Amino acid sequence: MQKTKLGVREPIAVKVVMLGKSTQELVRDPGTTLSDVLAEQGVAGQMEARVNGETAHPSRVLADRDVVLLVPRIRGGGR
């Protein structure tokens, strides 16, 4: 749970795992959304995103210690 000091909300730590590529620990302001992280990583619209193992909408507000898993979208083969 996020701690507060005299009404000031402290930053949150979010782990971002890009399947097959990298893992990063991000420290962001409270209110950061999944969409913010996707845009920052340069993968908006290119990856499927899960937060703590569950499919999440880009508008989801992230919480301290959330784990964001980014998986490349699988595209069907055409002939």
Long-range contacts (C-beta under 8 A, 24 or more apart in sequence): 1-64, 2-30, 2-63, 2-64, 12-62, 12-63, 12-64, 12-65, 12-66, 13-64, 13-65, 14-62, 14-64, 14-65, 14-66, 14-67, 14-68, 15-65, 15-66, 15-67, 15-68, 16-41, 16-68, 16-70, 17-67, 17-68, 17-69, 17-70, 18-43, 18-47, 18-70, 19-69, 19-70, 19-71, 19-72, 20-72, 28-62, 31-61, 32-61, 32-62, 33-58, 33-59, 33-60, 33-61, 33-62, 34-58, 34-59, 34-60, 34-62, 34-68, 35-59, 37-62, 37-68, 38-70, 41-70, 43-70, 46-72, 46-73, 47-71, 47-72, 47-73, 48-72, 48-73
